[in-house]
Every structure is written in structure tokens, then in C-alpha cells.
């Protein structure tokens, strides 16, 4: 959406609120959540599907649950359907998980170890369901008894714990009769989560009511969750400003003025910098971006302080040199590391370095490539992603100031995503892996095994970077369970990143979260950081949904 039209809509909603006072009801029993955009809902609650437009968010955030949740704010596992996980041997090839004894499915049937075994067997039999690739490192699963499951690893693989613990579990007694689980719509879901009962489903809105058998009996205090279908950010923004949404994950420009200022007593936000890092990806398969000194010079030309102030409304900060957000704080090398000074703005030095590399300016002030052509650079961004659009506008100007004819190119999401995955781009702004594992972060970003030839889809390493030392360190890190060795290997991966500049870190993506406390309370925030407020993070949002309470205590009993 055009950013000027978007801002006009915000101002219109703000002025409307000033002129017309709407009397709000004393209470309502449903919590309104805005997550993924949708023009209409499709009745699909399959927890294994990657499709959007259905109940994907609520399926993994309210209906089905994992064995454990990794809380990125606290940096530790939170027991959920499982109470404990421990290694059975010194070789780290057998992991024993202990399950809770008091859990039932929402149809009243008991939850047991066989459900866990069935779920992972399903992933093995239907590879399309195994999105996390757990059977790349698993050798088998044994049901020890009704409350214990043993996972046998084909090889030691430390990151596998996170992938196993956060896998959503489905009921064997229902799914064993499903002949095509990949395409199964699961229209009437049965889960162990706090909200499982479909009390309303229309193409523009649906509601999930409380699970009558929820194992945390004192936790699901909201009667129902409601999900309106909003086709775009403009509709979300208007409803946010009018107080019609209780929980959302949206970028809000000038949030203190346009959102909090509308209702300071009830409108709140929390944007901690624990999300993925936003990068400028330069296609390493295309010269001159295949040269680390060129990538570093381009990086020096970027004014990250201005990007943070103007494009991101000071909601974040310039990236750590090695690209790791605060979710990885215990792993990061010093931000003063000299080899990472290429992330600091120094246009004059960037120009000198390009001169020394042979990219001289012509009389028109534009630099030439070795073949004599003007150096032009297209930077791709998704249309309507206003914060990223402003970021690219600033970067394009920064690069033009040092003689590179840089231009912003906007695309709808599908076209942009196809280009970056296929490596058919010069430069593009994009996200990184939203993980809490440094192994997964750098594997996604730098592993040669994760890349693909140009024209072939690569789910990660879009910029086509490859270095043998990266793969060696990643393999060693994956097999290490020693904290000191892990710290050493993560440091070495960071030093390779600082030396090679495979991608250009810009800023950590805030975990966007807004909350309206007119009807409900006990949301997390800077003064009560028990979890991330943003509903973008699943299954972590389960911790929030099980802590929220109605303002009127009587409503929780309805």
C-alpha cells in the first residue's frame, strides 16, 4: 500500500476518534487477535500445513501444543506437555522425554506417549509434513511406557532438541484414520491447547472457545478468541486505532502518538529487539557482489542511524556487527570487534575503498564497472511494507551519494519472494531465520549446503554465499554439547561472518506487539517480561494466552 495513503488513513482514524466519542461496552467475553492478513478464512486447522489464509496461526498458537516452549525473553525451555527431557547416554544419541500425566485431548480422551510417537512417525511417513527436518537426524522413537518417549538420534545433533520439543503433537486416535494428512483440512480440530472449540466460523470471522478439558484449568480465563479477516495493514490499523483489536503484531508508525495517545489508559505496546535480523542481501553469484571488499564498502555507505530513526521510528537499533539480535546476547562477540567496523557509517571511506578496487567515477559522478558500464544497482522490496520501503529509499540515496546508481524496485510479495529464493536479483532487503539457535541462524545465512544454483529455489542463503570453513564449524557445532566448545565455535562463525560479509546486517527486527487492556489484562511488557507480547512467535504465544485475564473477573467464569 502507498505509504502516504497509509498515513492518511491513520490520520483520518485519529481525527475521527477525536470528533466522535463511542461508548464502549462494559465487557466482552472474546479476545480479538490480528495475526496474518486474509481476505477470507478457509476452514483448515491442519497443524502441519504451510498454507496461509486458514487457521494456521490459531492452530499452532491455541489448539495444538508442543512438549516444551523455548522462551526467548528468558533464554530457557518452559515445560509444557512434557515435564523433563534428559540424555540417557554420554554419546548424546538417546533423549528421554517425560510427559505430563494429567493432560486430556479436547474430546476428553487421555493424552499419552503413543500420541507423541504417532506424530513423529507421521512426519517420517509423509516427508512433506516434516517441515523442521527432524528425520534428518532421528534414527527412531521408542514408547517406553504411557508417559515416557525415547528419541534415538542417528548422530549427535544438539539443535535437534529445540526442533523436537517445539513440534506440535496430534491425537493418534483421530489422525490414524486420515489417509491423506498432507491435504487434510482438519475442519473440526481436537487438541490439547487452551482454545479448541470452534463456536463460530464464517468467511470473515471465526472464534475458538475454551477447551473444556484443558490441563491448566486455572489458566484459560478468556471465554474465546476471535479472528476477524483483515485483508491488509490499512484495515488492521484503522481497527487498532478504534480499539477494536486486543492483541496484534503490527508495525505502527509514531506509536506513542497515533496509538497510545488515542487511549493512554488502555493502549500499550512492546517492541523488544529479539526478532530476526533484517539484512541487505547482495547476490554473491553476480560480480562485483562476489567480492567481500565490495560488500563491505557498500555496507560502510549505509547510514543505519538514519534508517533506525526515520524508517523504523527509533523502535530498534543498528545491528550488531555479526547480525545476531538480543535473543543471542550470550553468544555475541564484542560489538567493538575491529573486523566488524564495516557496519559503521563512513561514506568517505566507502568511496576511497571503491576507488582502490578500481570502480572509478566518471565525469557524471557515477562509478563504472570493469567493462565500462555505469554501476547500477536495483534493490528489491515488497510493495506496502512501509518500514522496509523507507529503509530502501535511504539506502538507495546513500549509495547514489558514493556514485552507485542505486534504485528501489517494489514488487508484490510473491514476485519478490520468488526472486530472492531463485537468486534472480542484484540486491534485496529481507529477513533472516527467526530462531534462538546460533547454529540455525548461521546455517540459514551462510551454509553452502543450504544454497542452490541461480534459478533454483533455495529456502535460505538467498545470496548464494559459500565457504568451506562455515560448513566445518557448523558440523562441529551441531555435534557439540559442551558449552565452552559451543561458545568457541559460535565465535569462530561470527569471525568468518565479519571477515567475509556474506550479507549486510541492518537492524534487528522488533517483536511487534500491541495490546488493548480495556477488556483484558496481564499482557507481557517491559515491566512484566514473562514472554514476548507479539503473537508472531509460536508456540511462545501460548504462554501469553494462558496468562491473559478479563478485566471483569466474573467474565472468566462465563
C-alpha positions as CSV (number, residue, x, y, z in Angstrom):
1,X,0.0,0.0,0.0
2,X,1.2,3.5,-0.8
3,X,2.8,4.8,2.4
4,X,1.3,8.3,2.0
5,X,-2.2,6.8,1.7
6,X,-1.5,4.6,4.7
7,X,-0.5,7.6,6.9
8,X,-3.6,9.5,5.6
9,X,-5.8,6.6,6.8
10,X,-4.1,6.7,10.2
11,X,-4.7,10.5,10.5
12,X,-8.3,10.1,9.4
13,X,-8.9,7.4,12.0
14,X,-7.3,9.6,14.6
15,X,-9.3,12.7,13.7
16,X,-12.5,10.6,13.6
17,X,-11.8,9.4,17.2
18,X,-11.4,13.0,18.3
19,X,-14.7,14.1,16.9
20,X,-16.9,11.2,17.8
21,X,-17.0,9.5,21.2
22,X,-18.1,5.9,21.1
23,X,-19.4,4.4,24.3
24,X,-17.7,1.0,24.7
25,X,-19.5,-1.9,26.3
26,X,-18.5,-2.7,29.9
27,X,-17.1,-6.1,28.8
28,X,-17.0,-8.7,26.1
29,X,-16.1,-12.3,26.5
30,X,-13.9,-12.7,23.4
31,X,-10.3,-11.5,22.8
32,X,-9.8,-10.1,19.3
33,X,-6.5,-11.0,17.7
34,X,-5.0,-9.8,14.5
35,X,-2.3,-12.0,13.0
36,X,-1.9,-13.0,9.4
37,X,-3.7,-10.9,6.7
38,X,-6.6,-12.6,4.9
39,X,-9.4,-11.5,2.6
40,X,-11.4,-14.6,3.8
41,X,-10.8,-17.5,6.1
42,X,-10.5,-21.1,4.9
43,X,-11.6,-23.7,7.4
44,X,-8.3,-25.5,7.7
45,X,-6.7,-26.4,11.0
46,X,-4.0,-28.8,9.9
47,X,-1.0,-28.1,12.1
48,X,1.4,-29.4,9.5
49,X,0.4,-27.3,6.6
50,X,2.4,-24.2,5.5
51,X,-0.7,-22.7,3.8
52,X,-1.9,-19.3,4.9
53,X,-5.5,-18.0,4.9
54,X,-6.7,-20.8,7.1
55,X,-6.4,-21.1,10.8
56,X,-2.7,-21.5,10.6
57,X,-1.9,-19.1,13.5
58,X,-4.5,-20.4,15.9
59,X,-3.8,-24.0,15.1
60,X,-0.2,-23.7,16.4
61,X,-0.9,-21.0,19.0
62,X,-4.1,-22.2,20.7
63,X,-5.2,-25.6,19.5
64,X,-2.1,-27.9,19.4
65,X,0.8,-27.7,21.8
66,X,4.4,-28.8,21.9
67,X,6.3,-30.7,24.6
68,X,8.2,-27.7,25.6
69,X,8.5,-24.0,24.6
70,X,11.7,-22.1,24.3
71,X,11.1,-18.6,25.9
72,X,13.4,-16.2,24.1
73,X,12.9,-13.5,26.7
74,X,14.3,-15.8,29.4
75,X,16.6,-17.9,27.2
76,X,15.3,-21.2,28.6
77,X,12.9,-24.1,28.0
78,X,9.4,-24.0,29.6
79,X,7.9,-27.4,30.3
80,X,4.6,-27.8,28.6
81,X,3.2,-31.2,27.6
82,X,6.5,-32.6,28.8
83,X,8.0,-32.0,32.2
84,X,11.5,-33.1,31.5
85,X,14.0,-34.1,28.8
86,X,17.4,-35.6,29.5
87,X,20.1,-37.6,27.7
88,X,20.3,-41.2,28.6
89,X,23.9,-41.7,27.4
90,X,27.2,-39.8,27.2
91,X,27.2,-40.1,23.4
92,X,24.1,-37.9,23.3
93,X,22.2,-40.2,21.0
94,X,19.2,-41.2,23.2
95,X,16.9,-38.5,24.6
96,X,14.3,-39.5,27.2
97,X,11.2,-37.2,27.5
98,X,8.8,-37.4,30.4
99,X,5.2,-36.3,29.7
100,X,2.6,-34.9,31.9
101,X,0.1,-37.4,33.4
102,X,-2.9,-35.0,33.7
103,X,-3.4,-34.0,30.1
104,X,-6.5,-34.8,28.0
105,X,-7.4,-34.0,24.4
106,X,-10.4,-31.6,23.9
107,X,-12.7,-34.6,23.3
108,X,-11.9,-36.0,26.7
109,X,-9.5,-38.8,25.6
110,X,-6.2,-39.1,27.5
111,X,-3.0,-37.7,26.1
112,X,-0.2,-40.3,26.2
113,X,3.2,-41.2,24.9
114,X,1.7,-43.1,21.9
115,X,0.4,-39.7,20.6
116,X,3.9,-38.4,20.6
117,X,5.2,-41.5,18.9
118,X,2.4,-41.4,16.3
119,X,3.1,-37.7,15.5
120,X,6.7,-38.2,14.7
121,X,6.0,-41.4,12.8
122,X,3.6,-39.4,10.7
123,X,6.4,-37.0,9.9
124,X,8.5,-39.9,8.8
125,X,5.9,-41.5,6.6
126,X,4.9,-38.2,4.9
127,X,8.0,-36.2,4.3
128,X,6.0,-33.1,3.2
129,X,4.9,-32.8,6.8
130,X,8.4,-32.7,8.3
131,X,9.0,-29.0,7.8
132,X,11.7,-29.0,10.5
133,X,13.6,-31.9,9.0
134,X,13.6,-33.9,12.3
135,X,14.1,-37.2,10.4
136,X,17.4,-35.9,9.0
137,X,18.9,-36.6,12.5
138,X,16.5,-39.0,14.1
139,X,17.0,-42.8,13.8
140,X,13.9,-43.9,15.7
141,X,11.4,-43.4,18.5
142,X,10.5,-45.8,21.3
143,X,7.4,-45.7,23.5
144,X,8.9,-46.7,26.9
145,X,5.6,-46.5,28.7
146,X,2.5,-44.3,28.8
147,X,4.5,-41.2,30.0
148,X,8.0,-41.7,28.5
149,X,9.3,-41.5,25.0
150,X,12.8,-42.2,23.9
151,X,14.2,-40.4,20.8
152,X,17.1,-42.2,19.2
153,X,19.5,-39.9,17.2
154,X,21.3,-41.1,14.1
155,X,24.2,-38.9,15.2
156,X,24.7,-36.3,18.0
157,X,22.8,-33.2,16.9
158,X,22.4,-30.6,19.7
159,X,20.0,-28.3,17.7
160,X,17.6,-31.2,17.4
161,X,16.3,-30.7,20.9
162,X,14.6,-27.4,20.0
163,X,13.1,-29.0,16.9
164,X,11.7,-31.9,18.8
165,X,10.5,-30.1,21.8
166,X,8.5,-27.5,19.8
167,X,6.8,-29.9,17.4
168,X,3.0,-29.7,17.7
169,X,1.5,-33.1,18.8
170,X,-1.7,-34.5,17.3
171,X,-4.0,-37.2,18.7
172,X,-3.4,-40.7,17.4
173,X,-7.0,-41.9,17.9
174,X,-8.2,-39.4,15.3
175,X,-5.4,-38.9,12.9
176,X,-4.7,-42.6,12.4
177,X,-7.8,-42.8,10.2
178,X,-6.6,-39.8,8.0
179,X,-5.5,-41.3,4.7
180,X,-4.0,-38.0,3.2
181,X,-2.6,-35.9,6.2
182,X,-0.8,-33.5,3.8
183,X,-4.0,-32.2,2.3
184,X,-6.3,-32.9,5.3
185,X,-8.3,-29.8,6.3
186,X,-9.0,-30.9,9.8
187,X,-12.1,-28.8,10.0
188,X,-13.1,-29.9,13.5
189,X,-9.8,-29.9,15.4
190,X,-9.2,-31.8,18.6
191,X,-6.1,-30.6,20.5
192,X,-4.6,-30.2,24.0
193,X,-4.4,-26.4,23.8
194,X,-6.4,-23.8,25.8
195,X,-8.7,-22.8,22.9
196,X,-10.0,-25.6,20.7
197,X,-13.8,-25.3,20.4
198,X,-15.0,-23.7,17.1
199,X,-18.1,-21.8,18.2
200,X,-18.3,-19.7,15.1
201,X,-16.8,-20.0,11.6
202,X,-17.7,-17.6,8.7
203,X,-15.5,-16.5,5.9
204,X,-14.9,-13.1,7.5
205,X,-14.5,-14.1,11.2
206,X,-14.1,-17.2,13.4
207,X,-14.0,-17.9,17.1
208,X,-12.3,-20.5,19.3
209,X,-13.8,-21.1,22.7
210,X,-12.1,-22.6,25.7
211,X,-11.0,-26.3,25.8
212,X,-13.3,-27.9,28.4
213,X,-10.6,-30.4,29.3
214,X,-7.6,-28.0,29.4
215,X,-4.9,-29.4,31.6
216,X,-4.1,-25.9,33.1
217,X,-7.6,-25.5,34.5
218,X,-6.9,-22.1,36.1
219,X,-5.1,-20.6,33.0
220,X,-7.6,-20.3,30.1
221,X,-9.6,-17.4,31.6
222,X,-10.8,-15.8,28.4
223,X,-14.0,-17.3,27.1
224,X,-13.0,-17.2,23.4
225,X,-10.6,-15.9,20.8
226,X,-12.0,-14.0,17.8
227,X,-10.2,-13.7,14.5
228,X,-11.6,-11.1,12.0
229,X,-10.3,-11.3,8.4
230,X,-8.4,-8.1,7.6
231,X,-7.1,-8.1,4.0
232,X,-4.2,-5.6,4.7
233,X,-2.4,-3.3,7.1
234,X,-4.7,-0.4,6.5
235,X,-7.8,-2.2,7.8
236,X,-5.7,-3.5,10.8
237,X,-4.5,0.0,11.6
238,X,-8.0,1.5,11.5
239,X,-9.3,-1.1,13.8
240,X,-6.3,-0.9,16.1
241,X,-6.8,2.9,16.5
242,X,-10.5,2.4,17.2
243,X,-9.8,-0.1,20.0
244,X,-11.4,-3.0,18.2
245,X,-8.3,-5.2,18.4
246,X,-6.9,-6.5,21.7
247,X,-3.7,-8.2,20.6
248,X,-1.8,-7.6,17.3
249,X,1.6,-7.9,15.7
250,X,1.9,-4.8,13.5
251,X,4.3,-2.1,12.8
252,X,2.7,1.2,14.0
253,X,4.4,4.4,12.9
254,X,4.6,7.0,15.7
255,X,3.0,4.5,18.0
256,X,3.0,6.8,21.1
257,X,1.1,9.5,19.3
258,X,-1.3,7.6,17.0
259,X,-2.0,4.5,19.1
260,X,-1.1,5.1,22.8
261,X,-2.3,8.7,22.5
262,X,-5.8,7.6,21.5
263,X,-6.3,5.8,24.8
264,X,-3.3,6.1,27.1
265,X,-5.0,4.1,29.9
266,X,-5.6,1.0,27.7
267,X,-3.4,1.2,24.6
268,X,0.1,-0.3,25.1
269,X,2.9,-1.7,23.0
270,X,6.2,-3.6,23.5
271,X,8.7,-3.9,20.7
272,X,11.8,-5.7,22.1
273,X,14.6,-6.3,19.7
274,X,14.6,-10.1,19.9
275,X,13.2,-10.9,16.4
276,X,15.2,-11.9,13.3
277,X,17.7,-9.5,11.8
278,X,16.9,-7.6,8.7
279,X,19.6,-7.7,6.0
280,X,20.5,-6.2,2.7
281,X,21.3,-9.2,0.6
282,X,23.8,-8.7,-2.3
283,X,23.8,-11.6,-4.8
284,X,27.1,-13.3,-4.3
285,X,26.7,-15.1,-7.6
286,X,26.9,-11.8,-9.5
287,X,30.0,-9.7,-9.9
288,X,31.1,-7.4,-8.3
289,X,29.0,-8.6,-5.3
290,X,31.0,-11.8,-5.2
291,X,33.8,-9.8,-3.6
292,X,33.9,-9.3,0.2
293,X,35.7,-5.9,-0.1
294,X,32.9,-4.6,-2.4
295,X,30.2,-5.8,0.0
296,X,32.0,-4.1,2.9
297,X,32.3,-0.8,1.1
298,X,28.6,-0.8,0.3
299,X,27.9,-1.6,3.9
300,X,30.0,1.4,5.1
301,X,27.9,3.7,2.9
302,X,24.7,2.9,4.7
303,X,23.5,5.3,7.4
304,X,22.0,2.8,9.9
305,X,21.4,5.6,12.4
306,X,19.2,7.4,9.9
307,X,17.4,4.2,8.9
308,X,16.6,3.4,12.5
309,X,15.4,7.0,13.2
310,X,13.5,7.7,10.0
311,X,12.4,4.3,8.7
312,X,11.9,2.5,11.9
313,X,10.8,5.4,14.2
314,X,13.6,4.5,16.7
315,X,11.8,1.2,17.5
316,X,15.1,-0.7,17.0
317,X,18.8,-0.1,16.8
318,X,21.6,-0.6,14.3
319,X,22.5,-4.3,14.0
320,X,25.2,-6.0,16.0
321,X,28.2,-6.4,13.5
322,X,27.7,-10.2,13.3
323,X,24.0,-9.9,12.7
324,X,22.9,-11.5,16.0
325,X,19.9,-9.9,17.8
326,X,19.5,-9.6,21.5
327,X,17.9,-13.1,21.5
328,X,21.5,-14.3,21.1
329,X,23.1,-11.9,23.6
330,X,25.1,-14.5,25.5
331,X,26.7,-15.7,22.2
332,X,27.7,-12.4,20.7
333,X,31.3,-11.2,20.3
334,X,32.1,-7.6,21.3
335,X,30.3,-5.0,19.2
336,X,33.7,-3.2,19.2
337,X,35.3,-6.0,17.3
338,X,37.6,-4.2,14.9
339,X,37.0,-6.6,12.0
340,X,33.3,-5.6,12.1
341,X,33.8,-1.9,11.6
342,X,32.3,-2.2,8.1
343,X,28.9,-2.0,9.6
344,X,29.6,1.6,10.7
345,X,28.6,4.5,8.5
346,X,31.6,6.1,6.8
347,X,30.7,7.3,3.3
348,X,34.1,8.9,2.6
349,X,35.9,5.6,3.4
350,X,33.5,3.6,1.4
351,X,34.3,5.9,-1.6
352,X,38.0,5.5,-1.1
353,X,37.8,1.7,-0.9
354,X,35.8,1.5,-4.1
355,X,38.3,3.8,-5.8
356,X,41.1,1.4,-4.7
357,X,39.1,-1.5,-6.0
358,X,39.0,0.1,-9.5
359,X,35.4,1.3,-9.5
360,X,36.2,4.9,-10.6
361,X,33.7,7.7,-11.0
362,X,33.1,9.1,-14.5
363,X,32.5,12.8,-15.3
364,X,28.8,12.3,-14.5
365,X,29.8,11.3,-10.9
366,X,28.7,7.7,-11.4
367,X,31.1,4.8,-10.9
368,X,32.0,2.4,-13.7
369,X,32.2,-1.4,-13.7
370,X,35.3,-3.1,-15.2
371,X,33.6,-3.4,-18.6
372,X,32.9,0.4,-18.6
373,X,29.2,0.3,-17.9
374,X,27.7,2.6,-15.3
375,X,27.4,0.7,-12.0
376,X,23.6,0.4,-11.4
377,X,22.0,-1.5,-8.6
378,X,18.4,-2.4,-8.2
379,X,17.2,-3.1,-4.6
380,X,14.1,-5.1,-4.3
381,X,11.4,-4.6,-1.6
382,X,7.8,-5.7,-1.0
383,X,5.2,-3.1,-2.0
384,X,3.4,-1.8,1.0
385,X,6.0,-2.8,3.6
386,X,6.4,0.8,4.6
387,X,9.2,0.5,7.1
388,X,11.3,-1.5,4.6
389,X,10.3,0.8,1.7
390,X,11.6,3.8,3.7
391,X,14.8,1.8,4.6
392,X,15.5,1.0,0.9
393,X,14.9,4.7,-0.1
394,X,17.5,5.8,2.4
395,X,20.0,3.1,1.3
396,X,19.5,3.9,-2.4
397,X,20.3,7.6,-1.6
398,X,23.3,6.6,0.5
399,X,24.7,4.6,-2.5
400,X,24.0,7.3,-5.0
401,X,25.9,9.7,-2.8
402,X,29.1,7.5,-3.3
403,X,28.5,7.1,-7.1
404,X,26.5,3.9,-7.4
405,X,23.3,4.3,-9.4
406,X,21.1,2.6,-6.9
407,X,17.3,2.4,-7.3
408,X,14.4,0.9,-5.3
409,X,12.3,-1.7,-7.1
410,X,9.0,-2.6,-5.5
411,X,7.2,-6.0,-6.1
412,X,4.2,-7.7,-4.7
413,X,5.2,-10.3,-2.1
414,X,5.0,-13.3,-4.5
415,X,7.3,-11.8,-7.1
416,X,9.8,-10.6,-4.5
417,X,9.9,-13.9,-2.7
418,X,10.3,-15.9,-6.0
419,X,13.2,-13.6,-7.0
420,X,15.2,-13.9,-3.7
421,X,14.6,-17.7,-3.4
422,X,15.7,-18.3,-7.0
423,X,18.7,-15.9,-6.7
424,X,17.4,-13.8,-9.6
425,X,18.1,-10.4,-8.1
426,X,21.0,-7.9,-7.6
427,X,20.1,-6.7,-4.1
428,X,17.1,-7.1,-1.8
429,X,16.1,-6.3,1.7
430,X,14.9,-9.4,3.6
431,X,14.6,-11.2,6.9
432,X,16.8,-13.9,8.4
433,X,16.0,-17.1,10.3
434,X,13.7,-16.4,13.3
435,X,15.4,-18.8,15.6
436,X,17.1,-18.8,19.0
437,X,19.8,-21.3,17.9
438,X,23.0,-19.8,16.6
439,X,23.5,-23.0,14.6
440,X,20.3,-22.5,12.8
441,X,20.9,-18.7,12.3
442,X,24.3,-19.2,10.6
443,X,23.3,-22.3,8.7
444,X,20.4,-20.4,7.2
445,X,22.6,-17.5,6.4
446,X,25.9,-19.0,5.3
447,X,25.9,-22.8,4.8
448,X,27.0,-23.9,1.4
449,X,24.7,-26.9,1.9
450,X,21.7,-24.5,2.2
451,X,22.3,-22.7,-1.1
452,X,21.3,-23.7,-4.7
453,X,22.2,-22.7,-8.2
454,X,20.7,-19.5,-9.6
455,X,17.3,-20.2,-11.0
456,X,16.7,-23.0,-8.5
457,X,14.7,-22.3,-5.3
458,X,16.8,-22.0,-2.1
459,X,14.8,-21.8,1.1
460,X,17.7,-20.0,2.7
461,X,21.1,-18.5,1.8
462,X,19.3,-16.4,-0.8
463,X,22.5,-14.5,-1.6
464,X,24.3,-17.8,-2.6
465,X,27.3,-17.4,-0.2
466,X,29.5,-20.5,0.3
467,X,32.7,-21.0,2.4
468,X,34.2,-24.4,3.4
469,X,35.1,-23.1,6.9
470,X,31.5,-22.3,7.6
471,X,30.3,-25.8,6.9
472,X,33.1,-27.3,9.0
473,X,32.2,-25.1,12.0
474,X,28.5,-25.8,11.6
475,X,29.0,-29.5,11.6
476,X,31.2,-29.3,14.7
477,X,28.7,-27.0,16.5
478,X,25.8,-29.3,15.7
479,X,27.6,-32.3,17.3
480,X,28.8,-30.4,20.4
481,X,27.1,-30.5,23.8
482,X,30.0,-28.8,25.6
483,X,29.1,-25.1,26.5
484,X,32.7,-23.9,26.2
485,X,33.2,-25.5,22.8
486,X,29.9,-24.3,21.6
487,X,30.9,-20.7,22.6
488,X,34.2,-21.1,20.8
489,X,32.5,-22.4,17.6
490,X,29.9,-19.7,17.6
491,X,32.6,-17.1,18.0
492,X,34.5,-18.5,15.0
493,X,31.4,-18.4,12.9
494,X,30.9,-14.8,13.8
495,X,34.5,-14.0,12.9
496,X,34.0,-15.7,9.5
497,X,30.9,-13.5,9.1
498,X,32.9,-10.4,10.0
499,X,35.7,-11.3,7.6
500,X,33.6,-12.3,4.6
501,X,30.5,-10.0,5.0
502,X,28.2,-12.6,3.3
503,X,25.2,-10.3,3.9
504,X,24.8,-6.8,5.2
505,X,23.1,-6.6,8.6
506,X,20.8,-3.5,9.0
507,X,18.8,-3.8,12.3
508,X,17.2,-6.4,14.5
509,X,13.5,-6.7,13.7
510,X,11.5,-5.7,16.7
511,X,9.0,-8.3,18.1
512,X,6.0,-6.1,17.2
513,X,3.3,-6.3,19.8
514,X,0.3,-4.1,20.7
515,X,-2.2,-4.7,23.4
516,X,-5.5,-3.1,24.4
517,X,-6.3,-3.6,28.1
518,X,-9.8,-2.2,28.1
519,X,-11.3,-5.7,28.4
520,X,-8.3,-7.9,29.2
521,X,-5.2,-7.5,31.3
522,X,-1.9,-9.3,32.3
523,X,-0.2,-8.9,28.9
524,X,3.6,-9.1,29.0
525,X,5.6,-5.9,28.7
526,X,8.8,-4.2,29.7
527,X,7.7,-4.2,33.3
528,X,6.4,-7.8,33.2
529,X,8.6,-9.6,30.5
530,X,7.4,-13.1,31.1
531,X,7.2,-13.8,27.4
532,X,7.1,-11.9,24.0
533,X,4.0,-9.9,23.6
534,X,4.0,-10.2,19.8
535,X,1.7,-13.0,18.6
536,X,4.1,-13.6,15.7
537,X,6.1,-16.1,17.9
538,X,4.6,-19.5,18.1
539,X,4.5,-21.6,20.2
540,X,5.7,-18.9,22.7
541,X,2.4,-17.1,22.4
542,X,0.8,-20.0,24.3
543,X,2.4,-18.5,27.4
544,X,0.6,-15.3,26.8
545,X,-2.8,-16.8,26.0
546,X,-2.6,-18.7,29.3
547,X,-1.9,-15.6,31.4
548,X,-4.3,-13.0,30.0
549,X,-7.3,-12.3,32.2
550,X,-10.6,-10.4,31.7
551,X,-10.7,-7.0,33.4
552,X,-14.0,-8.1,34.9
553,X,-13.2,-11.3,36.9
554,X,-16.8,-12.5,36.5
555,X,-16.4,-12.8,32.8
556,X,-13.8,-15.6,33.1
557,X,-16.5,-17.8,34.6
558,X,-18.9,-17.4,31.7
